[in-house]
Amino acid sequence: MPLKKLLKLRLKQVLYVSWKNMKIYYLEPPILIFGILFPFFIFLAFALGKGISIARLIPGLLAISFFFTGSSVGPYITPWETRTKTLERLLTTPASISVLILGDILSAVFFGILVSGLVLLLGTVGLGATIESWFVLGLTVVLASVAFGALGAVFSALPTDKPSNVMMISNLVRLPLIFISGVFIPLTELPGWARVISYVSPVTYLADLMRFVFGQSHFFPVSVNRAIFTGFTILLLMAALWLHQKTIPLRI
């Protein structure tokens, strides 16, 4: 088969898998709870009572929103399809494991953009927050959605058929990352050891990019944030695909 035709076929397969996931899983309670309600209430718990306008807090809310919404879809899909045996049925089709995982990631990307887009609309239209760079915003939205969709796929590679187990384990990783990433406490106010730890979190660079987008003071130069966050995105994508190549054959 010619390469162009093969790529077109693979893209169509990825889109079909993604569309299937969107129709089936978007309204599942665990995804709504851990992807929307959970981060929203975490943000409120730390933001209220600090005497800061909500508009100033929009960059942090967007960072949390992308992080949780994007990484909440994947941990539900693969374990659930393993339990219901639909994963076996999908693997009997011409679609490869990589196509299935890319479809899962793409459905998480759309979910992250949808929910975080509503937050962005609230911040700009409802609260009057001003966007300084639409180009950096667009690039950051794409990178954040892909990065955290891939992170969700990494979590879903855990060898279990219980989505609740994967969701809980993922939160053991996600919550510490949020607290060390300068979302609630600026990096300049963190002690030296905590600031060094914050450098290993992709959310650190996302939050910093969002502050630049909204014209607020940021810690790193934009080029550094963009380069490191792009590296995280590529690394998470490669890890998700590699892990599922190893674990999916063990599920069936």
C-alpha distance (Angstrom), angle and dihedral (degrees) to the residues before:
residue distance angle dihedral
M1 . . .
P2 3.84 . .
L3 3.81 113.9 .
K4 3.81 94.1 -119.5
K5 3.80 92.1 52.3
L6 3.81 91.4 45.3
L7 3.81 92.2 51.6
K8 3.80 90.5 48.6
L9 3.81 90.2 51.2
R10 3.81 92.5 48.8
L11 3.80 91.5 48.6
K12 3.79 90.7 50.7
Q13 3.81 90.4 50.2
V14 3.83 91.4 50.2
L15 3.81 90.4 50.7
Y16 3.82 92.0 49.1
V17 3.82 91.7 50.9
S18 3.80 90.1 47.5
W19 3.81 92.6 49.1
K20 3.79 90.5 49.4
N21 3.79 90.6 52.8
M22 3.80 93.0 47.9
K23 3.79 92.7 52.9
I24 3.79 94.8 46.2
Y25 3.80 108.2 33.0
Y26 3.80 112.2 27.6
L27 3.80 93.8 85.9
E28 3.79 96.5 41.2
P29 3.86 109.3 126.7
P30 3.85 96.6 -124.2
I31 3.80 91.2 53.8
L32 3.80 93.1 46.9
I33 3.81 92.1 46.0
F34 3.80 99.8 44.4
G35 3.80 95.5 31.0
I36 3.82 101.2 45.4
L37 3.80 116.8 4.7
F38 3.81 97.8 39.9
P39 3.84 97.5 54.6
F40 3.80 91.5 40.1
F41 3.79 93.3 56.7
I42 3.81 92.1 42.9
F43 3.78 88.5 55.0
L44 3.80 92.9 47.9
A45 3.81 92.0 48.2
F46 3.80 92.1 56.8
A47 3.81 100.5 32.2
L48 3.80 103.6 48.1
G49 3.77 118.5 86.6
K50 3.81 95.5 23.7
G51 3.79 94.7 105.1
I52 3.81 93.0 -122.8
S53 3.79 121.9 130.4
I54 3.78 115.2 -108.4
A55 3.81 89.6 -124.7
R56 3.82 89.2 62.7
L57 3.79 89.7 53.1
I58 3.81 96.1 53.1
P59 3.86 94.8 96.2
G60 3.82 90.8 56.2
L61 3.80 92.2 44.9
L62 3.80 90.7 51.1
A63 3.81 91.6 49.4
I64 3.81 90.9 51.4
S65 3.79 91.6 44.5
F66 3.81 94.8 52.8
F67 3.79 91.3 43.8
F68 3.79 97.4 51.9
T69 3.80 101.4 32.8
G70 3.79 94.4 47.5
S71 3.80 94.2 47.0
S72 3.82 97.0 43.9
V73 3.82 100.6 68.9
G74 3.81 100.7 57.6
P75 3.83 97.2 51.3
Y76 3.79 89.7 60.1
I77 3.82 102.3 43.8
T78 3.80 106.5 57.2
P79 3.84 97.4 41.5
W80 3.80 91.0 46.3
E81 3.80 93.7 48.7
T82 3.80 89.2 47.4
R83 3.81 90.1 54.2
T84 3.82 94.9 46.2
K85 3.84 92.4 43.5
T86 3.81 91.4 -124.6
L87 3.80 89.1 120.8
E88 3.81 89.1 65.9
R89 3.80 89.9 51.8
L90 3.80 91.7 50.8
L91 3.79 91.3 50.3
T92 3.80 91.0 56.0
T93 3.81 89.5 62.3
P94 3.82 121.8 84.0
A95 3.82 88.9 -98.4
S96 3.80 115.0 110.3
I97 3.80 127.2 -137.7
S98 3.80 89.8 -102.8
V99 3.81 90.8 54.1
L100 3.81 91.4 51.3
I101 3.81 93.2 49.3
L102 3.80 93.2 44.8
G103 3.80 87.8 51.2
D104 3.80 89.9 51.7
I105 3.80 90.7 48.8
L106 3.81 92.1 47.8
S107 3.81 91.6 52.9
A108 3.83 88.0 51.8
V109 3.81 89.4 49.2
F110 3.81 91.4 55.0
F111 3.81 91.4 46.2
G112 3.80 91.7 51.0
I113 3.80 92.9 48.5
L114 3.81 92.2 46.5
V115 3.80 96.8 51.3
S116 3.79 96.8 36.4
G117 3.80 89.6 46.1
L118 3.79 88.3 61.3
V119 3.82 89.3 51.3
L120 3.81 89.5 49.6
L121 3.81 90.6 49.6
L122 3.80 90.2 50.3
G123 3.78 91.9 50.3
T124 3.80 97.6 47.1
V125 3.80 103.5 33.5
G126 3.79 101.7 25.3
L127 3.82 100.8 36.5
G128 3.78 102.3 24.2
A129 3.80 98.6 -119.9
T130 3.81 111.3 166.4
I131 3.79 123.8 -133.0
E132 3.80 112.8 -142.2
S133 3.82 99.3 -173.8
W134 3.80 122.0 26.9
F135 3.79 91.1 -179.4
V136 3.81 93.9 57.0
L137 3.81 89.4 43.3
G138 3.82 92.6 53.8
L139 3.79 93.3 46.5
T140 3.80 91.6 46.6
V141 3.80 92.6 49.6
V142 3.81 91.2 53.7
L143 3.80 94.4 45.5
A144 3.81 94.0 45.1
S145 3.80 93.5 48.5
V146 3.81 93.4 49.1
A147 3.81 95.0 41.4
F148 3.78 96.3 51.9
G149 3.80 93.6 37.7
A150 3.81 85.7 57.2
L151 3.81 90.3 46.5
G152 3.80 89.0 55.9
A153 3.80 88.8 51.3
V154 3.81 89.3 51.8
F155 3.81 89.5 54.8
S156 3.81 91.2 48.1
A157 3.81 90.3 59.3
L158 3.81 89.2 74.7
P159 3.83 108.2 118.3
T160 3.80 99.9 -110.5
D161 3.79 137.0 100.8
K162 3.82 94.1 -148.1
P163 3.81 113.2 95.1
S164 3.81 91.0 -164.3
N165 3.82 90.3 61.6
V166 3.78 92.4 51.6
M167 3.81 91.9 46.1
M168 3.79 92.3 52.6
I169 3.81 93.9 45.7
S170 3.79 90.6 48.3
N171 3.79 90.0 54.9
L172 3.80 89.7 54.3
V173 3.80 85.1 63.3
R174 3.79 101.1 34.8
L175 3.80 99.7 49.9
P176 3.83 96.5 55.0
L177 3.82 89.5 46.0
I178 3.80 90.3 55.1
F179 3.79 93.7 50.4
I180 3.83 95.2 49.5
S181 3.80 96.4 43.2
G182 3.79 102.3 81.9
V183 3.79 93.3 -110.5
F184 3.81 94.6 123.5
I185 3.83 99.7 16.9
P186 3.83 117.4 39.6
L187 3.79 114.4 -118.9
T188 3.79 90.0 -120.0
E189 3.82 89.4 62.8
L190 3.79 96.0 48.8
P191 3.81 118.9 99.5
G192 3.79 115.0 -107.9
W193 3.81 96.6 -100.4
A194 3.82 92.4 48.6
R195 3.79 91.3 48.9
V196 3.80 91.0 53.7
I197 3.82 90.1 51.6
S198 3.80 90.2 49.5
Y199 3.81 89.7 62.6
V200 3.83 90.7 71.9
S201 3.81 92.7 59.6
P202 3.83 119.5 88.5
V203 3.80 88.8 -153.9
T204 3.82 88.6 67.3
Y205 3.79 91.6 65.0
L206 3.81 93.8 40.0
A207 3.81 92.2 53.4
D208 3.80 90.3 47.0
L209 3.81 91.4 50.8
M210 3.80 90.5 49.5
R211 3.79 90.8 52.8
F212 3.80 89.4 53.8
V213 3.81 90.9 48.1
F214 3.80 90.5 56.0
G215 3.79 94.7 43.8
Q216 3.79 96.8 -106.6
S217 3.81 128.4 135.5
H218 3.80 112.9 -81.9
F219 3.79 133.0 -167.3
F220 3.82 105.0 -137.8
P221 3.82 129.2 40.8
V222 3.81 111.6 -95.3
S223 3.81 92.1 -116.3
V224 3.82 90.9 55.7
N225 3.80 92.7 48.0
R226 3.78 91.4 48.2
A227 3.81 94.9 47.3
I228 3.81 95.3 47.3
F229 3.80 93.7 43.8
T230 3.80 90.7 49.4
G231 3.80 88.0 52.0
F232 3.80 90.7 52.1
T233 3.82 89.9 49.8
I234 3.80 93.5 52.7
L235 3.80 92.2 44.1
L236 3.81 93.2 50.9
L237 3.81 92.1 47.5
M238 3.79 92.0 51.2
A239 3.81 91.7 45.4
A240 3.82 92.5 50.5
L241 3.80 93.6 50.6
W242 3.82 93.9 43.7
L243 3.81 95.1 47.4
H244 3.79 93.6 49.8
Q245 3.78 91.7 48.5
K246 3.80 85.8 59.0
T247 3.81 100.4 40.0
I248 3.80 107.9 34.5
P249 3.85 94.0 68.1
L250 3.82 86.9 56.3
R251 3.81 91.8 55.1
I252 3.78 97.5 61.9
